[in-house]
Amino acid sequence: MKKIISGLLLFSAITAFAQEAIKFEELPFKDLIAKAKKEKKIVFLDAYASWCGPCKMMERNVFTQKSVGDYFNANFVNARFDMEKGEGRDIAAKYGVRSYPTYLFLNGDGELVSQNFGYMEESMFLTMAQDVNSPNNKKGSLKERFAKGEKDPDFLINIMKLNSSSDFNFAKQASERYFENKKATEEFSKDDVGLLLFFLKSTEDKNYKVFTDRKAEIIKFLPEETYKEFDNQIKLGKIMEQSIDQQNKKINDDYFMKNAEPLVGKHDAELKLNQIKLGYYEQNSNFPEYEKAALAYYRNSEAFEPNELLKAAWVFAEHVKTPSSLKKAAEWAEKSVMRGESSENTYILAKLYFLTGNKEMAKTYAEMSKNMATQAQKDSTLADELLKQIK
């Protein structure tokens, strides 16, 4: 009888404990959003990873507190997703989740209304939730409110901060409205300068006029030389745009150099031109031009990070046939392997050795790549196929 009573008491304690904690819904993501819209609530989403220590501490020390459970259960639709599994991967990509724990607060349209990070004590976590649960965040879709012309500075700053990685164009539009409505008599803050520069990408952007008109205020927070360099980079972007022959998918080197050299000097203009060529010709699968640009840009390979060189080596291994170029690419791959061996860089080096006729070294590194992939439970198909070709 005592055992039965003891068991009942334990069950009661567990039940009470469970009722005190945050109640997380086990629903598909779209259903959570629909439920929030129907109930006119905000979704609280705990974005975690299984290996994350602070995530486990939040789960054990904070989510279980009665004050936290009471507030979150009454005011939010609560959910948890492992960002490295199932729907969590899509959620992480959509909302730019890169650290754990991340706390996403979403409205009934699936839009971010707040995003916070890291371990928090109970009081701080509750204060954050109370701020998020303000009537202002329940007015409806951020995009609908923006479309209706809302100009509140805090509202616009919130859009910028929340959407800078997940919806850059929307955030950029908010930045333009923010600065358009910032009166000349209102002095720039350091944060204002940061927001202005972050979203300024072209001389044709609305905010470029703000950038030039309010130079005196901006250089209070950064050296004038840095201002000038930033301005030059924006102007270079426009020159690059005008240098591209879209019909023939080629870059007009002469036009670029003629207009870029007066801004940044011959050396920097040539570097910038080759950077542009690498991205453009790879994107358009023009590998003969990519080959020439890479050989010019990486001429002094000691000045570059091995992983950057490895990327170019991979493109060469897949698309370039010139023996001398392949030997140069093998040198780039060697630098990456010397920094630290992985199944990826040893495979690329093996393939380049094979393409340059060094079958013995190709076999050694292909076997190394296969073994490393197997030990790490990664796919070794490419190494297997290369070994078949070598034999």
TIKOL-311003 format. One record per residue (C-alpha): residue in three letters; x, y, z. Coordinates in steps of 0.05 Angstrom, whole numbers, plus 5000, padded with zeros to 4 digits. Layout:
N
pt rest = ALA&x = X&y = Y&z = Z
...
END
This chain:
391
pt rest = MET&x = 5000&y = 5000&z = 5000
pt rest = LYS&x = 5057&y = 5047&z = 5018
pt rest = LYS&x = 5089&y = 5034&z = 4950
pt rest = ILE&x = 5023&y = 5051&z = 4915
pt rest = ILE&x = 5016&y = 5116&z = 4954
pt rest = SER&x = 5089&y = 5133&z = 4941
pt rest = GLY&x = 5079&y = 5120&z = 4866
pt rest = LEU&x = 5017&y = 5164&z = 4865
pt rest = LEU&x = 5054&y = 5220&z = 4899
pt rest = LEU&x = 5111&y = 5215&z = 4850
pt rest = PHE&x = 5062&y = 5215&z = 4791
pt rest = SER&x = 5027&y = 5276&z = 4820
pt rest = ALA&x = 5094&y = 5312&z = 4828
pt rest = ILE&x = 5114&y = 5297&z = 4756
pt rest = THR&x = 5045&y = 5319&z = 4730
pt rest = ALA&x = 5049&y = 5385&z = 4769
pt rest = PHE&x = 5120&y = 5396&z = 4744
pt rest = ALA&x = 5098&y = 5384&z = 4672
pt rest = GLN&x = 5040&y = 5434&z = 4681
pt rest = GLU&x = 5088&y = 5487&z = 4706
pt rest = ALA&x = 5135&y = 5482&z = 4647
pt rest = ILE&x = 5126&y = 5511&z = 4577
pt rest = LYS&x = 5079&y = 5467&z = 4538
pt rest = PHE&x = 5110&y = 5455&z = 4470
pt rest = GLU&x = 5062&y = 5437&z = 4413
pt rest = GLU&x = 5082&y = 5377&z = 4370
pt rest = LEU&x = 5054&y = 5403&z = 4304
pt rest = PRO&x = 5081&y = 5414&z = 4234
pt rest = PHE&x = 5108&y = 5484&z = 4225
pt rest = LYS&x = 5052&y = 5507&z = 4179
pt rest = ASP&x = 5000&y = 5484&z = 4230
pt rest = LEU&x = 5034&y = 5523&z = 4285
pt rest = ILE&x = 5030&y = 5586&z = 4243
pt rest = ALA&x = 4957&y = 5573&z = 4226
pt rest = LYS&x = 4941&y = 5562&z = 4300
pt rest = ALA&x = 4975&y = 5627&z = 4319
pt rest = LYS&x = 4936&y = 5665&z = 4266
pt rest = LYS&x = 4870&y = 5635&z = 4289
pt rest = GLU&x = 4884&y = 5649&z = 4363
pt rest = LYS&x = 4915&y = 5718&z = 4348
pt rest = LYS&x = 4979&y = 5698&z = 4383
pt rest = ILE&x = 5053&y = 5697&z = 4368
pt rest = VAL&x = 5092&y = 5633&z = 4358
pt rest = PHE&x = 5150&y = 5623&z = 4405
pt rest = LEU&x = 5199&y = 5574&z = 4371
pt rest = ASP&x = 5259&y = 5547&z = 4409
pt rest = ALA&x = 5310&y = 5533&z = 4355
pt rest = TYR&x = 5361&y = 5486&z = 4385
pt rest = ALA&x = 5413&y = 5432&z = 4368
pt rest = SER&x = 5419&y = 5366&z = 4404
pt rest = TRP&x = 5493&y = 5378&z = 4421
pt rest = CYS&x = 5483&y = 5449&z = 4447
pt rest = GLY&x = 5499&y = 5457&z = 4522
pt rest = PRO&x = 5463&y = 5523&z = 4533
pt rest = CYS&x = 5401&y = 5494&z = 4498
pt rest = LYS&x = 5399&y = 5438&z = 4549
pt rest = MET&x = 5408&y = 5487&z = 4606
pt rest = MET&x = 5349&y = 5528&z = 4581
pt rest = GLU&x = 5307&y = 5465&z = 4576
pt rest = ARG&x = 5326&y = 5443&z = 4646
pt rest = ASN&x = 5332&y = 5509&z = 4685
pt rest = VAL&x = 5286&y = 5560&z = 4652
pt rest = PHE&x = 5231&y = 5528&z = 4610
pt rest = THR&x = 5210&y = 5488&z = 4672
pt rest = GLN&x = 5200&y = 5550&z = 4717
pt rest = LYS&x = 5127&y = 5562&z = 4736
pt rest = SER&x = 5130&y = 5637&z = 4720
pt rest = VAL&x = 5158&y = 5621&z = 4651
pt rest = GLY&x = 5109&y = 5565&z = 4637
pt rest = ASP&x = 5049&y = 5606&z = 4660
pt rest = TYR&x = 5067&y = 5666&z = 4616
pt rest = PHE&x = 5087&y = 5628&z = 4553
pt rest = ASN&x = 5029&y = 5579&z = 4556
pt rest = ALA&x = 4979&y = 5636&z = 4564
pt rest = ASN&x = 5008&y = 5683&z = 4511
pt rest = PHE&x = 5044&y = 5643&z = 4457
pt rest = VAL&x = 5038&y = 5581&z = 4413
pt rest = ASN&x = 5102&y = 5545&z = 4435
pt rest = ALA&x = 5144&y = 5497&z = 4394
pt rest = ARG&x = 5214&y = 5467&z = 4392
pt rest = PHE&x = 5253&y = 5444&z = 4331
pt rest = ASP&x = 5322&y = 5413&z = 4324
pt rest = MET&x = 5353&y = 5456&z = 4270
pt rest = GLU&x = 5394&y = 5399&z = 4243
pt rest = LYS&x = 5336&y = 5350&z = 4232
pt rest = GLY&x = 5272&y = 5347&z = 4191
pt rest = GLU&x = 5233&y = 5412&z = 4185
pt rest = GLY&x = 5285&y = 5445&z = 4229
pt rest = ARG&x = 5334&y = 5449&z = 4171
pt rest = ASP&x = 5283&y = 5488&z = 4129
pt rest = ILE&x = 5266&y = 5534&z = 4187
pt rest = ALA&x = 5341&y = 5548&z = 4200
pt rest = ALA&x = 5351&y = 5566&z = 4126
pt rest = LYS&x = 5289&y = 5609&z = 4122
pt rest = TYR&x = 5303&y = 5650&z = 4184
pt rest = GLY&x = 5379&y = 5650&z = 4182
pt rest = VAL&x = 5390&y = 5611&z = 4246
pt rest = ARG&x = 5465&y = 5603&z = 4256
pt rest = SER&x = 5474&y = 5597&z = 4331
pt rest = TYR&x = 5440&y = 5560&z = 4387
pt rest = PRO&x = 5396&y = 5570&z = 4424
pt rest = THR&x = 5359&y = 5619&z = 4380
pt rest = TYR&x = 5289&y = 5643&z = 4400
pt rest = LEU&x = 5244&y = 5659&z = 4341
pt rest = PHE&x = 5179&y = 5697&z = 4352
pt rest = LEU&x = 5134&y = 5693&z = 4291
pt rest = ASN&x = 5066&y = 5724&z = 4276
pt rest = GLY&x = 5007&y = 5689&z = 4243
pt rest = ASP&x = 5037&y = 5704&z = 4174
pt rest = GLY&x = 5102&y = 5669&z = 4191
pt rest = GLU&x = 5140&y = 5734&z = 4195
pt rest = LEU&x = 5194&y = 5747&z = 4247
pt rest = VAL&x = 5173&y = 5797&z = 4300
pt rest = SER&x = 5233&y = 5784&z = 4344
pt rest = GLN&x = 5295&y = 5742&z = 4347
pt rest = ASN&x = 5340&y = 5731&z = 4408
pt rest = PHE&x = 5398&y = 5687&z = 4425
pt rest = GLY&x = 5436&y = 5650&z = 4480
pt rest = TYR&x = 5425&y = 5627&z = 4551
pt rest = MET&x = 5381&y = 5673&z = 4593
pt rest = GLU&x = 5363&y = 5672&z = 4666
pt rest = GLU&x = 5289&y = 5666&z = 4683
pt rest = SER&x = 5277&y = 5741&z = 4695
pt rest = MET&x = 5311&y = 5763&z = 4631
pt rest = PHE&x = 5275&y = 5710&z = 4591
pt rest = LEU&x = 5208&y = 5733&z = 4618
pt rest = THR&x = 5224&y = 5807&z = 4605
pt rest = MET&x = 5242&y = 5790&z = 4533
pt rest = ALA&x = 5176&y = 5752&z = 4524
pt rest = GLN&x = 5136&y = 5810&z = 4553
pt rest = ASP&x = 5169&y = 5859&z = 4506
pt rest = VAL&x = 5155&y = 5814&z = 4446
pt rest = ASN&x = 5082&y = 5804&z = 4467
pt rest = SER&x = 5067&y = 5878&z = 4461
pt rest = PRO&x = 5003&y = 5900&z = 4424
pt rest = ASN&x = 5048&y = 5931&z = 4370
pt rest = ASN&x = 5073&y = 5863&z = 4349
pt rest = LYS&x = 5002&y = 5837&z = 4342
pt rest = LYS&x = 4978&y = 5888&z = 4292
pt rest = GLY&x = 4985&y = 5840&z = 4234
pt rest = SER&x = 5032&y = 5826&z = 4177
pt rest = LEU&x = 5095&y = 5868&z = 4178
pt rest = LYS&x = 5093&y = 5872&z = 4102
pt rest = GLU&x = 5020&y = 5895&z = 4104
pt rest = ARG&x = 5035&y = 5948&z = 4155
pt rest = PHE&x = 5095&y = 5970&z = 4114
pt rest = ALA&x = 5054&y = 5972&z = 4050
pt rest = LYS&x = 5004&y = 6017&z = 4086
pt rest = GLY&x = 5060&y = 6067&z = 4098
pt rest = GLU&x = 5077&y = 6057&z = 4171
pt rest = LYS&x = 5136&y = 6103&z = 4188
pt rest = ASP&x = 5150&y = 6090&z = 4261
pt rest = PRO&x = 5226&y = 6088&z = 4268
pt rest = ASP&x = 5227&y = 6030&z = 4317
pt rest = PHE&x = 5181&y = 5990&z = 4270
pt rest = LEU&x = 5227&y = 6003&z = 4211
pt rest = ILE&x = 5290&y = 5986&z = 4251
pt rest = ASN&x = 5258&y = 5922&z = 4274
pt rest = ILE&x = 5244&y = 5902&z = 4201
pt rest = MET&x = 5316&y = 5917&z = 4183
pt rest = LYS&x = 5345&y = 5876&z = 4240
pt rest = LEU&x = 5298&y = 5817&z = 4232
pt rest = ASN&x = 5301&y = 5810&z = 4157
pt rest = SER&x = 5372&y = 5829&z = 4140
pt rest = SER&x = 5391&y = 5756&z = 4126
pt rest = SER&x = 5324&y = 5724&z = 4109
pt rest = ASP&x = 5292&y = 5779&z = 4065
pt rest = PHE&x = 5345&y = 5830&z = 4047
pt rest = ASN&x = 5302&y = 5869&z = 3997
pt rest = PHE&x = 5247&y = 5880&z = 4048
pt rest = ALA&x = 5298&y = 5902&z = 4100
pt rest = LYS&x = 5330&y = 5949&z = 4049
pt rest = GLN&x = 5263&y = 5981&z = 4033
pt rest = ALA&x = 5252&y = 5993&z = 4107
pt rest = SER&x = 5321&y = 6025&z = 4111
pt rest = GLU&x = 5304&y = 6072&z = 4054
pt rest = ARG&x = 5239&y = 6094&z = 4088
pt rest = TYR&x = 5275&y = 6102&z = 4154
pt rest = PHE&x = 5327&y = 6150&z = 4126
pt rest = GLU&x = 5277&y = 6184&z = 4081
pt rest = ASN&x = 5238&y = 6204&z = 4143
pt rest = LYS&x = 5298&y = 6222&z = 4185
pt rest = LYS&x = 5298&y = 6298&z = 4187
pt rest = ALA&x = 5361&y = 6338&z = 4174
pt rest = THR&x = 5356&y = 6366&z = 4244
pt rest = GLU&x = 5359&y = 6295&z = 4274
pt rest = GLU&x = 5432&y = 6277&z = 4284
pt rest = PHE&x = 5458&y = 6209&z = 4262
pt rest = SER&x = 5476&y = 6159&z = 4315
pt rest = LYS&x = 5530&y = 6105&z = 4308
pt rest = ASP&x = 5474&y = 6054&z = 4297
pt rest = ASP&x = 5445&y = 6097&z = 4242
pt rest = VAL&x = 5511&y = 6097&z = 4205
pt rest = GLY&x = 5517&y = 6022&z = 4212
pt rest = LEU&x = 5446&y = 6011&z = 4184
pt rest = LEU&x = 5459&y = 6060&z = 4127
pt rest = LEU&x = 5523&y = 6027&z = 4104
pt rest = PHE&x = 5497&y = 5956&z = 4113
pt rest = PHE&x = 5440&y = 5965&z = 4063
pt rest = LEU&x = 5476&y = 6011&z = 4014
pt rest = LYS&x = 5498&y = 5971&z = 3953
pt rest = SER&x = 5494&y = 6018&z = 3893
pt rest = THR&x = 5501&y = 6090&z = 3871
pt rest = GLU&x = 5429&y = 6083&z = 3847
pt rest = ASP&x = 5401&y = 6064&z = 3915
pt rest = LYS&x = 5357&y = 6117&z = 3947
pt rest = ASN&x = 5403&y = 6119&z = 4007
pt rest = TYR&x = 5464&y = 6138&z = 3966
pt rest = LYS&x = 5441&y = 6211&z = 3967
pt rest = VAL&x = 5435&y = 6206&z = 4043
pt rest = PHE&x = 5506&y = 6177&z = 4044
pt rest = THR&x = 5534&y = 6236&z = 4004
pt rest = ASP&x = 5491&y = 6291&z = 4034
pt rest = ARG&x = 5506&y = 6272&z = 4106
pt rest = LYS&x = 5579&y = 6256&z = 4099
pt rest = ALA&x = 5599&y = 6305&z = 4154
pt rest = GLU&x = 5557&y = 6267&z = 4205
pt rest = ILE&x = 5580&y = 6198&z = 4180
pt rest = ILE&x = 5654&y = 6213&z = 4187
pt rest = LYS&x = 5643&y = 6229&z = 4260
pt rest = PHE&x = 5638&y = 6154&z = 4270
pt rest = LEU&x = 5689&y = 6128&z = 4220
pt rest = PRO&x = 5753&y = 6155&z = 4188
pt rest = GLU&x = 5744&y = 6197&z = 4125
pt rest = GLU&x = 5790&y = 6149&z = 4089
pt rest = THR&x = 5744&y = 6091&z = 4105
pt rest = TYR&x = 5685&y = 6133&z = 4080
pt rest = LYS&x = 5723&y = 6145&z = 4015
pt rest = GLU&x = 5741&y = 6071&z = 4007
pt rest = PHE&x = 5668&y = 6051&z = 4018
pt rest = ASP&x = 5645&y = 6102&z = 3966
pt rest = ASN&x = 5696&y = 6075&z = 3916
pt rest = GLN&x = 5672&y = 6004&z = 3926
pt rest = ILE&x = 5601&y = 6024&z = 3912
pt rest = LYS&x = 5623&y = 6061&z = 3850
pt rest = LEU&x = 5663&y = 6000&z = 3828
pt rest = GLY&x = 5600&y = 5959&z = 3833
pt rest = LYS&x = 5566&y = 6005&z = 3783
pt rest = ILE&x = 5627&y = 6002&z = 3737
pt rest = MET&x = 5626&y = 5926&z = 3741
pt rest = GLU&x = 5552&y = 5925&z = 3723
pt rest = GLN&x = 5566&y = 5968&z = 3662
pt rest = SER&x = 5626&y = 5926&z = 3642
pt rest = ILE&x = 5585&y = 5863&z = 3631
pt rest = ASP&x = 5565&y = 5848&z = 3559
pt rest = GLN&x = 5501&y = 5809&z = 3575
pt rest = GLN&x = 5491&y = 5787&z = 3503
pt rest = ASN&x = 5560&y = 5754&z = 3496
pt rest = LYS&x = 5567&y = 5737&z = 3570
pt rest = LYS&x = 5635&y = 5771&z = 3574
pt rest = ILE&x = 5667&y = 5826&z = 3615
pt rest = ASN&x = 5697&y = 5886&z = 3579
pt rest = ASP&x = 5765&y = 5890&z = 3612
pt rest = ASP&x = 5784&y = 5956&z = 3579
pt rest = TYR&x = 5720&y = 5992&z = 3601
pt rest = PHE&x = 5728&y = 5968&z = 3673
pt rest = MET&x = 5801&y = 5988&z = 3678
pt rest = LYS&x = 5790&y = 6056&z = 3646
pt rest = ASN&x = 5737&y = 6074&z = 3697
pt rest = ALA&x = 5762&y = 6036&z = 3758
pt rest = GLU&x = 5836&y = 6055&z = 3756
pt rest = PRO&x = 5825&y = 6129&z = 3772
pt rest = LEU&x = 5785&y = 6108&z = 3833
pt rest = VAL&x = 5830&y = 6056&z = 3865
pt rest = GLY&x = 5894&y = 6053&z = 3825
pt rest = LYS&x = 5918&y = 6001&z = 3774
pt rest = HIS&x = 5937&y = 5945&z = 3823
pt rest = ASP&x = 5871&y = 5945&z = 3862
pt rest = ALA&x = 5831&y = 5954&z = 3798
pt rest = GLU&x = 5864&y = 5892&z = 3768
pt rest = LEU&x = 5851&y = 5852&z = 3831
pt rest = LYS&x = 5778&y = 5873&z = 3832
pt rest = LEU&x = 5770&y = 5857&z = 3758
pt rest = ASN&x = 5796&y = 5786&z = 3768
pt rest = GLN&x = 5751&y = 5776&z = 3828
pt rest = ILE&x = 5692&y = 5796&z = 3787
pt rest = LYS&x = 5713&y = 5751&z = 3730
pt rest = LEU&x = 5720&y = 5690&z = 3775
pt rest = GLY&x = 5649&y = 5697&z = 3800
pt rest = TYR&x = 5617&y = 5716&z = 3734
pt rest = TYR&x = 5651&y = 5665&z = 3690
pt rest = GLU&x = 5638&y = 5608&z = 3739
pt rest = GLN&x = 5565&y = 5628&z = 3745
pt rest = ASN&x = 5559&y = 5629&z = 3668
pt rest = SER&x = 5601&y = 5565&z = 3658
pt rest = ASN&x = 5653&y = 5602&z = 3616
pt rest = PHE&x = 5711&y = 5561&z = 3642
pt rest = PRO&x = 5765&y = 5582&z = 3591
pt rest = GLU&x = 5756&y = 5654&z = 3616
pt rest = TYR&x = 5751&y = 5629&z = 3689
pt rest = GLU&x = 5817&y = 5593&z = 3679
pt rest = LYS&x = 5852&y = 5656&z = 3654
pt rest = ALA&x = 5824&y = 5699&z = 3710
pt rest = ALA&x = 5842&y = 5649&z = 3765
pt rest = LEU&x = 5914&y = 5642&z = 3740
pt rest = ALA&x = 5921&y = 5718&z = 3741
pt rest = TYR&x = 5886&y = 5728&z = 3808
pt rest = TYR&x = 5921&y = 5672&z = 3845
pt rest = ARG&x = 5989&y = 5685&z = 3815
pt rest = ASN&x = 6018&y = 5697&z = 3884
pt rest = SER&x = 5983&y = 5639&z = 3918
pt rest = GLU&x = 6018&y = 5653&z = 3985
pt rest = ALA&x = 5973&y = 5713&z = 3995
pt rest = PHE&x = 5909&y = 5671&z = 3996
pt rest = GLU&x = 5875&y = 5625&z = 4045
pt rest = PRO&x = 5883&y = 5551&z = 4027
pt rest = ASN&x = 5808&y = 5540&z = 4026
pt rest = GLU&x = 5798&y = 5595&z = 3975
pt rest = LEU&x = 5852&y = 5563&z = 3932
pt rest = LEU&x = 5819&y = 5496&z = 3941
pt rest = LYS&x = 5754&y = 5521&z = 3911
pt rest = ALA&x = 5790&y = 5544&z = 3848
pt rest = ALA&x = 5828&y = 5478&z = 3846
pt rest = TRP&x = 5761&y = 5441&z = 3847
pt rest = VAL&x = 5735&y = 5482&z = 3788
pt rest = PHE&x = 5799&y = 5467&z = 3750
pt rest = ALA&x = 5794&y = 5393&z = 3766
pt rest = GLU&x = 5724&y = 5391&z = 3738
pt rest = HIS&x = 5728&y = 5437&z = 3678
pt rest = VAL&x = 5799&y = 5454&z = 3657
pt rest = LYS&x = 5842&y = 5413&z = 3608
pt rest = THR&x = 5907&y = 5453&z = 3602
pt rest = PRO&x = 5964&y = 5411&z = 3633
pt rest = SER&x = 6003&y = 5471&z = 3660
pt rest = SER&x = 5939&y = 5500&z = 3692
pt rest = LEU&x = 5923&y = 5433&z = 3724
pt rest = LYS&x = 5993&y = 5430&z = 3754
pt rest = LYS&x = 5982&y = 5499&z = 3784
pt rest = ALA&x = 5915&y = 5477&z = 3812
pt rest = ALA&x = 5949&y = 5416&z = 3844
pt rest = GLU&x = 5996&y = 5465&z = 3880
pt rest = TRP&x = 5935&y = 5502&z = 3907
pt rest = ALA&x = 5903&y = 5437&z = 3931
pt rest = GLU&x = 5969&y = 5416&z = 3964
pt rest = LYS&x = 5967&y = 5480&z = 4006
pt rest = SER&x = 5898&y = 5461&z = 4032
pt rest = VAL&x = 5920&y = 5389&z = 4048
pt rest = MET&x = 5982&y = 5415&z = 4084
pt rest = ARG&x = 5937&y = 5459&z = 4127
pt rest = GLY&x = 5895&y = 5399&z = 4147
pt rest = GLU&x = 5872&y = 5336&z = 4112
pt rest = SER&x = 5799&y = 5322&z = 4098
pt rest = SER&x = 5763&y = 5273&z = 4053
pt rest = GLU&x = 5745&y = 5332&z = 4007
pt rest = ASN&x = 5813&y = 5364&z = 3996
pt rest = THR&x = 5850&y = 5298&z = 3990
pt rest = TYR&x = 5800&y = 5277&z = 3937
pt rest = ILE&x = 5810&y = 5341&z = 3897
pt rest = LEU&x = 5886&y = 5334&z = 3902
pt rest = ALA&x = 5881&y = 5260&z = 3881
pt rest = LYS&x = 5840&y = 5279&z = 3819
pt rest = LEU&x = 5889&y = 5334&z = 3799
pt rest = TYR&x = 5947&y = 5286&z = 3807
pt rest = PHE&x = 5909&y = 5237&z = 3762
pt rest = LEU&x = 5895&y = 5290&z = 3710
pt rest = THR&x = 5969&y = 5310&z = 3708
pt rest = GLY&x = 5992&y = 5238&z = 3700
pt rest = ASN&x = 6018&y = 5224&z = 3770
pt rest = LYS&x = 5978&y = 5160&z = 3781
pt rest = GLU&x = 6018&y = 5136&z = 3841
pt rest = MET&x = 6004&y = 5199&z = 3882
pt rest = ALA&x = 5932&y = 5200&z = 3855
pt rest = LYS&x = 5921&y = 5130&z = 3883
pt rest = THR&x = 5952&y = 5147&z = 3950
pt rest = TYR&x = 5908&y = 5208&z = 3961
pt rest = ALA&x = 5845&y = 5176&z = 3932
pt rest = GLU&x = 5852&y = 5119&z = 3982
pt rest = MET&x = 5865&y = 5169&z = 4038
pt rest = SER&x = 5801&y = 5207&z = 4018
pt rest = LYS&x = 5760&y = 5143&z = 4017
pt rest = ASN&x = 5785&y = 5121&z = 4086
pt rest = MET&x = 5772&y = 5189&z = 4116
pt rest = ALA&x = 5702&y = 5192&z = 4087
pt rest = THR&x = 5687&y = 5122&z = 4113
pt rest = GLN&x = 5711&y = 5138&z = 4183
pt rest = ALA&x = 5670&y = 5202&z = 4184
pt rest = GLN&x = 5609&y = 5165&z = 4155
pt rest = LYS&x = 5610&y = 5209&z = 4093
pt rest = ASP&x = 5598&y = 5190&z = 4021
pt rest = SER&x = 5661&y = 5162&z = 3988
pt rest = THR&x = 5631&y = 5152&z = 3918
pt rest = LEU&x = 5676&y = 5203&z = 3884
pt rest = ALA&x = 5739&y = 5171&z = 3913
pt rest = ASP&x = 5714&y = 5101&z = 3894
pt rest = GLU&x = 5702&y = 5123&z = 3822
pt rest = LEU&x = 5770&y = 5156&z = 3817
pt rest = LEU&x = 5804&y = 5093&z = 3843
pt rest = LYS&x = 5769&y = 5052&z = 3789
pt rest = GLN&x = 5795&y = 5101&z = 3736
pt rest = ILE&x = 5866&y = 5098&z = 3764
pt rest = LYS&x = 5867&y = 5021&z = 3761
END
